Amino acid sequence: MRRSEFQRAVDAEFGVRAPFVIGDLILGGVGCRSARQALDEGVAPRDVWLALCAEMDVPESRRHGVGRMDPPRR
């Protein structure tokens, strides 16, 4: 997962709350820091996404494959 895919996934899952979720919520799964801090300190976006999902009780069905752009049509 790239950082841009992380951001799309967060925006899709949390909508207008996304900036607050990544900036204010402390995630135990990434060393008791916010998603933004973890990303800025080099934690892989996928690890941050999964920690965020666990903390926010995002169903398993919405955790994998999100954030990817649709493949280009030919």
The 8 nearest C-alpha neighbors of each residue, nearest first, counted from 0:
[[1, 45, 4, 44, 5, 2, 43, 66],
 [2, 0, 4, 3, 5, 44, 45, 43],
 [1, 3, 5, 4, 44, 6, 0, 38],
 [4, 2, 6, 5, 1, 7, 66, 0],
 [5, 3, 66, 7, 1, 2, 6, 67],
 [6, 4, 2, 8, 3, 7, 66, 44],
 [5, 7, 3, 9, 4, 8, 10, 2],
 [8, 6, 66, 4, 10, 5, 9, 11],
 [7, 9, 66, 5, 11, 65, 6, 10],
 [8, 10, 6, 12, 11, 7, 13, 17],
 [11, 9, 14, 7, 13, 8, 12, 17],
 [12, 10, 8, 9, 14, 13, 7, 66],
 [13, 11, 9, 10, 14, 8, 17, 61],
 [12, 14, 17, 16, 10, 9, 11, 15],
 [15, 13, 10, 16, 17, 11, 12, 9],
 [14, 16, 17, 13, 18, 10, 19, 11],
 [15, 17, 13, 14, 19, 18, 20, 10],
 [16, 18, 13, 20, 19, 15, 14, 10],
 [19, 17, 21, 20, 16, 22, 15, 23],
 [18, 20, 22, 23, 17, 16, 21, 24],
 [19, 21, 17, 24, 18, 22, 23, 16],
 [22, 20, 34, 18, 35, 19, 23, 33],
 [21, 23, 19, 35, 20, 33, 18, 24],
 [22, 24, 19, 20, 21, 33, 25, 18],
 [23, 25, 20, 33, 22, 21, 26, 19],
 [26, 24, 33, 32, 31, 23, 27, 34],
 [27, 25, 31, 28, 32, 33, 29, 24],
 [26, 28, 31, 30, 29, 25, 32, 50],
 [27, 29, 50, 26, 30, 31, 47, 51],
 [30, 28, 27, 26, 31, 32, 37, 47],
 [29, 31, 27, 32, 28, 26, 37, 25],
 [32, 30, 27, 26, 25, 29, 28, 33],
 [33, 31, 25, 26, 30, 36, 37, 29],
 [32, 34, 25, 36, 35, 24, 22, 26],
 [33, 35, 21, 37, 36, 47, 38, 22],
 [34, 36, 38, 33, 37, 21, 22, 39],
 [37, 35, 39, 33, 38, 34, 32, 40],
 [36, 38, 34, 40, 42, 35, 39, 33],
 [37, 39, 42, 35, 41, 40, 36, 34],
 [38, 40, 36, 37, 41, 35, 42, 34],
 [41, 39, 37, 38, 42, 36, 35, 43],
 [40, 42, 38, 39, 43, 37, 44, 36],
 [43, 41, 38, 37, 40, 44, 47, 46],
 [42, 44, 46, 45, 41, 47, 38, 0],
 [45, 43, 47, 46, 2, 48, 5, 0],
 [44, 46, 48, 0, 47, 43, 49, 5],
 [47, 45, 49, 43, 48, 44, 50, 42],
 [46, 48, 44, 50, 45, 49, 34, 51],
 [49, 47, 45, 51, 46, 50, 44, 52],
 [48, 50, 52, 46, 51, 47, 53, 45],
 [51, 49, 28, 47, 53, 52, 48, 46],
 [50, 52, 48, 54, 49, 53, 47, 55],
 [53, 51, 57, 49, 55, 50, 54, 56],
 [52, 54, 50, 56, 51, 55, 49, 57],
 [53, 55, 51, 52, 56, 50, 26, 57],
 [54, 56, 52, 53, 57, 51, 50, 58],
 [57, 55, 53, 54, 52, 58, 51, 59],
 [56, 58, 52, 55, 53, 59, 61, 62],
 [59, 57, 60, 61, 56, 62, 52, 53],
 [60, 58, 62, 61, 57, 63, 52, 56],
 [59, 61, 58, 62, 63, 57, 64, 65],
 [62, 60, 59, 58, 63, 57, 65, 64],
 [61, 63, 59, 60, 65, 58, 52, 64],
 [64, 62, 65, 61, 60, 59, 49, 66],
 [63, 65, 67, 66, 62, 61, 0, 8],
 [66, 64, 8, 67, 63, 62, 61, 4],
 [65, 67, 8, 4, 7, 5, 68, 64],
 [68, 66, 65, 4, 69, 64, 7, 8],
 [67, 69, 70, 66, 4, 71, 65, 7],
 [68, 70, 71, 67, 72, 66, 65, 64],
 [69, 71, 68, 72, 67, 73, 66, 64],
 [72, 70, 69, 73, 68, 67, 66, 4],
 [71, 73, 70, 69, 68, 67, 66, 64],
 [72, 71, 70, 69, 68, 67, 66, 64]]
